[in-house]
Amino acid sequence: MSQVSIVIPTLNEAASLERTLRQLTLLNPSVKEVIVVDGGSEDETVAIAKQVLASLNPQFNLQVLQGDRLGRAIQMNYGASAFEFRLDSNK
């Protein structure tokens, strides 16, 4: 069975983040985990991510992390390092 893990880097995404996260429930194969890595938003991005976390758990594991450095690549790498699911965990 395929399992999908997703990293979403964010910066001031309050207007679209809730819709994005809710759309993930429709994917096939289903999403195992989502990690939102915020790059220092000055809007309600983190609060919205945490609110959706509460409403979508246990559909998939959703983590909200706050990075200490800006940059999409940095956020993506930080998020990838936090995944619970690892390819080698199936051994």
URWO-V863854 format. One record per residue. N is the residue number from 0. RES is the residue in three letters. OMEGA is omega in radians with two decimals (none if undefined). BURIAL is b if it has 9 or more other ideal C-beta (glycine too) atoms within 8 Angstrom, else e. Layout:
n | res | omega | burial
N | RES | OMEGA | BURIAL
N | RES | OMEGA | BURIAL
//
This chain:
n | res | omega | burial
0 | MET | 3.11 | e
1 | SER | 3.07 | e
2 | GLN | -3.07 | e
3 | VAL | 3.02 | b
4 | SER | -3.04 | b
5 | ILE | 3.00 | b
6 | VAL | 3.09 | b
7 | ILE | 3.05 | b
8 | PRO | -3.11 | b
9 | THR | 2.97 | b
10 | LEU | -3.14 | b
11 | ASN | -3.09 | e
12 | GLU | -3.06 | b
13 | ALA | -3.07 | b
14 | ALA | -3.03 | e
15 | SER | -3.00 | e
16 | LEU | -3.11 | b
17 | GLU | 3.13 | b
18 | ARG | 3.12 | e
19 | THR | -3.11 | b
20 | LEU | 3.13 | b
21 | ARG | 3.10 | b
22 | GLN | -3.14 | e
23 | LEU | 3.13 | b
24 | THR | -3.10 | b
25 | LEU | -3.07 | e
26 | LEU | 3.06 | b
27 | ASN | 0.16 | e
28 | PRO | -3.07 | e
29 | SER | -3.14 | e
30 | VAL | 3.10 | b
31 | LYS | -3.11 | b
32 | GLU | 3.10 | b
33 | VAL | 3.08 | b
34 | ILE | 3.05 | b
35 | VAL | 3.12 | b
36 | VAL | -3.10 | b
37 | ASP | -3.11 | b
38 | GLY | 3.09 | b
39 | GLY | -3.12 | e
40 | SER | 3.09 | b
41 | GLU | 3.08 | e
42 | ASP | -3.07 | e
43 | GLU | -3.08 | e
44 | THR | -3.09 | b
45 | VAL | 3.12 | b
46 | ALA | 3.12 | e
47 | ILE | 3.12 | b
48 | ALA | 3.13 | b
49 | LYS | 3.10 | b
50 | GLN | 3.12 | b
51 | VAL | 3.06 | b
52 | LEU | -3.12 | b
53 | ALA | -3.07 | e
54 | SER | -3.10 | e
55 | LEU | 3.10 | b
56 | ASN | 0.33 | b
57 | PRO | 3.14 | e
58 | GLN | 2.98 | e
59 | PHE | 3.13 | b
60 | ASN | 3.13 | e
61 | LEU | 3.09 | b
62 | GLN | 3.05 | b
63 | VAL | -3.14 | b
64 | LEU | 3.06 | b
65 | GLN | -3.14 | e
66 | GLY | 3.13 | b
67 | ASP | 3.12 | e
68 | ARG | -3.14 | e
69 | LEU | 3.05 | e
70 | GLY | -3.11 | e
71 | ARG | -3.11 | e
72 | ALA | 3.12 | e
73 | ILE | 3.12 | b
74 | GLN | -3.14 | b
75 | MET | 3.14 | b
76 | ASN | 3.11 | e
77 | TYR | 3.11 | b
78 | GLY | -3.14 | b
79 | ALA | -3.13 | b
80 | SER | -3.10 | e
81 | ALA | -3.12 | b
82 | PHE | 3.04 | b
83 | GLU | -3.10 | e
84 | PHE | 3.10 | e
85 | ARG | 3.12 | e
86 | LEU | -3.10 | e
87 | ASP | -3.14 | e
88 | SER | 3.14 | e
89 | ASN | -3.10 | e
90 | LYS | none | e
//
